[in-house]
Amino acid sequence: MTGLTELIAEARRRDVQDALSATFGGGAIDDFRPISGGVSGAQLLRFEAKARAYVLRVEPERVALHDRQRGFVCMAQAAAVGAAPPLHYADAGAGVAIMDFVAGRPLAEHPGGSMGLVRELAGLVTQVQTATQFPIIGDYPAMIEAMLASLSGSGLFPPGALEPHAQGLARIRAVLPWDSAALVSSHNDPNPRNILFDGSRLWLIDWELAFRNDRLVDLAILTTDLAEAPGLEEALLEAALGRAPDRYLRARLAVMRLLVRLFYGCVVLEGFAGATVDPGLEAFSPADFRAAVADGRLRSGSPETAYAFGKMSLAAFIHGLAAPGFEEVLSVVRQG
């Protein structure tokens, strides 16, 4: 197994070798190459077996078993409906999975342009929602409240710095109905790094944040980047829902978009707890953040970029609360 000994930590080699043997028997397996991944810390290796390319995913040991189990269940169920690449092996206990390798091409090369891309993304989101129901881990707004409280007490920011976020979240929770019986299978992180275009179709990867959630969460995330323009947002919603969105749906989406901003800020920045106290919350705007990544001022995948993204997300939440028309949005959501 060319390069495997050098690439895999000794403590994980037996689990990896068991996975490869169970999947491919005694066939030749070689040409292991590291590939870049997201911010989860999982080790990803591309390799060749039986004249085809595959990906070996090894989860970091710091990820709790129940989280690995949930993520692997969601990944398998998404693969079963064709939303994730075909999965050949998944052992949550060992933290090892093997799936087809998808050679990604830039999303900008989608033959349908931006409009075709968002329509296919809408179809991908609804495809995920057809999967066997993912595990449910709680009320999303309540989860965010707990994460925000933890971040507030982490010492990363001065005391009281996140109080406006807590107050804004409380206002949203006071008007937002939450029906646990209506939740659907959700990826919960369909950002561009987790979307692969193989030249023919789109795939979703990295399922560590997947669980059952509100049907608008994945769509709201897409409207923070790939479908940010009003025309693209309209196309995304119509393709996903099969109809033009009404006033209530638009208002609920606007609220959900703020919740995902706050969720991202908390989930990313909790990894920096214990660092030197940050004296302020000044941050890039979403547009400036994307520009900084595009021109190389922020390096994609670096800790500095993750930290900047987390602060940008917190700032975008506060900016959204103060945006013209937000009070009307809350009123529409309250009225249903």
Secondary structure, DSSP 8 states (H G I E B T S, - for coil): -TTHHHHS-HHHHHHHHHHHHHHHTTS-EEEEEE----SS--EEEEEEETTEEEEEEE--TTS-HHHHHHHHHHHHHHHHTTSS--EEEEETTTTEEEEE----B-GGG-TTHHHHHHHHHHHHHHHHHTSS-------HHHHHHHHHHHHHTTTSS-TTTTHHHHHHHHHHHHH----GGG-EEE-S---GGGEEE-SS-EEE---TT-EEE-TTHHHHHHTTTTT-SHHHHHHHHHHHHSS---HHHHHHHHHHHHHHHHHHHHHHHGGGTTS----------HHHHHHHHHTTSS-TTSHHHHHHHHHHHHHHHHHHHHSTTHHHHHHHHHH-
